[in-house]
Amino acid sequence: MFIFAFFQSYFVLNNRRKIYLLIKLLGVLTLSACSVGPVYQAPTFSTAAVWQAPLPVPSEQNSLTNLNNFWQQFDDPLVPELIASAQLNNPTLEQALARIEQARATLKASYAGAWPALDANVRVNRSNSLINNSASGNPTSVATTSTRTLDAAWELDLFGANRSARTAATARLAARTAEWHDARISLAAEVASTIIAWRTCSALLKIAGQDALSRQQTAALTALKVQAGFTATAEGALTQASAADGRQRLVSQQAECDLNVKALVALTNLPEPELRIKLSHKEHLPTPQQIKVTSIPAQTLSQRPDIAASERELAATSSEINIAEANRYPRISLTGSIGIAGIRLEGANSDSNTWSFGPLINLPLFDAGRRRANVEAAQARYHEAQANYRQRTLYAVREVEEALVRLNAATQRVEDATTASRDYQLFFKASEERQKAGTASLLELEEARRLTLAAQQGLINLQSAQRLAWVSLYKALGGGWQADKDSQEINTTHLISARP
């Protein structure tokens, strides 16, 4: 009603009074501007007070390490070296950086919406008209019209649409930045896991090579006995089958190791010959220092960048509800124009100066429910983002619990697996000597070999599972990431040079 009364009296005043009233109106509207729609509050979901899975107990041999220098604490320097190479060359991080730049550009554009728009226009028009007059002999008249104007427009943010757009853009920039950190943590964990997988495969390949050689030697020895008539032909066939089985196991294991190398080449972008040289320097499984889990589940949620990204995306969708709601209300823009117009006709020139200034009011009257539907769609997107946030929090707790379970199980089994591998090896050696002496059958030797091989492979796989569980726990706990609450802007160059 105030706005209607203002404009009813506006047009009966002189120019000076008009400008004075417009400035006064601008101040009133600016001070009284408000936001419409919901007020966002960060969601909270209840979690268990403590972890349900057993927490790792530090051993006396290994000192504790925090997550920030987790990779540097590996006893194999190749782990942090290859992770650093992957950070510099991996396309996944480049994509994440590009998304940060897009979000930053969107934020800049949202700030621009709060300022007036200023456009310069120049137009020249040449026209020809034919005078239909018998006395003049149908002469033509050529006119040249030119206009040069400077137009300005400023939409008042009465109901907070522009502010909500800036809030949404700021939240999405924070979300994209957190996703970049999450991509770094995931990439580092993938590189470390692949290195562990390659070391595991190499250890199994060594065992498979020794086993294939032993089977081949047994087959050759048995073939001589068959030729001499001391051993049945069936036993010779058995040893030949066992030797063939050992060879195919060796080829299969070699192929798996080669696939691990190919995966590392893709992750690090290093030439394969150079990478193989680096991998050949050490053979043992890389072992990290132990992580002490002291945080409760609720604290873990705040230490994961993917959870932070999901929460910021939820905040952005909440602001979009406010934007859609504000579009249902009247909009007021202040427009103005200053220009020079000129006409040249039959050698005569005519110039004039023009200016205009006034408000433009947009009152939504009827749109068949389109604006209301936009609000409902924004609310539905918010509910979807809210469900996604809740799903991520539940999955985060699950990831930590599962990593703790795997780590605890592997740690408890390693000692028994070590004992089993040692004792089966002694049993195989004794069976081999007895078979050579003729006091044990070939079937007994092959059974002892099978049990020994399975025990050795089981121990190596268990040691690998223990190390992979540490890597999974590192990732599940957020990789040492902490939200930077003091700054929303992050320099891309700094991001590129950062290390986990």
Sequence and secondary structure as in RCSB ss.txt:
>XXXX:A:sequence
MFIFAFFQSYFVLNNRRKIYLLIKLLGVLTLSACSVGPVYQAPTFSTAAVWQAPLPVPSEQNSLTNLNNFWQQFD
DPLVPELIASAQLNNPTLEQALARIEQARATLKASYAGAWPALDANVRVNRSNSLINNSASGNPTSVATTSTRTL
DAAWELDLFGANRSARTAATARLAARTAEWHDARISLAAEVASTIIAWRTCSALLKIAGQDALSRQQTAALTALK
VQAGFTATAEGALTQASAADGRQRLVSQQAECDLNVKALVALTNLPEPELRIKLSHKEHLPTPQQIKVTSIPAQT
LSQRPDIAASERELAATSSEINIAEANRYPRISLTGSIGIAGIRLEGANSDSNTWSFGPLINLPLFDAGRRRANV
EAAQARYHEAQANYRQRTLYAVREVEEALVRLNAATQRVEDATTASRDYQLFFKASEERQKAGTASLLELEEARR
LTLAAQQGLINLQSAQRLAWVSLYKALGGGWQADKDSQEINTTHLISARP
>XXXX:A:secstr
 HHHHHHHHHTTS HHHHHHHHHHHHHHHHHH    S           SS SS      SSS EE GGGTGGGSS
 THHHHHHHHHHHH HHHHHHHHHHHHHHHHHHHHHHTTS EEEEEEEEEEEEEE   TTTTS EEEEEEEEEEE
EEEEE  TTSHHHHHHHHHHHHHHHHHHHHHHHHHHHHHHHHHHHHHHHHHHHHHHHHHHHHHHHHHHHHHHHHH
HHHTSS HHHHHHHHHHHHHHHHHHHHHHHHHHHHHHHHHHHH   HHHHHHHHTT  S     EE     HHHH
HHT HHHHHHHHHHHHHHHHHHHHHHTTS EEEEEEEEEEEEEEETTEEEEEEEEEEEEEEE     TTHHHHHH
HHHHHHHHHHHHHHHHHHHHHHHHHHHHHHHHHHHHHHHHHHHHHHHHHHHHHHHHHHHHHHTSS HHHHHHHHH
HHHHHHHHHHHHHHHHHHHHHHHHHHTTTT    TT S   HHHHHH   
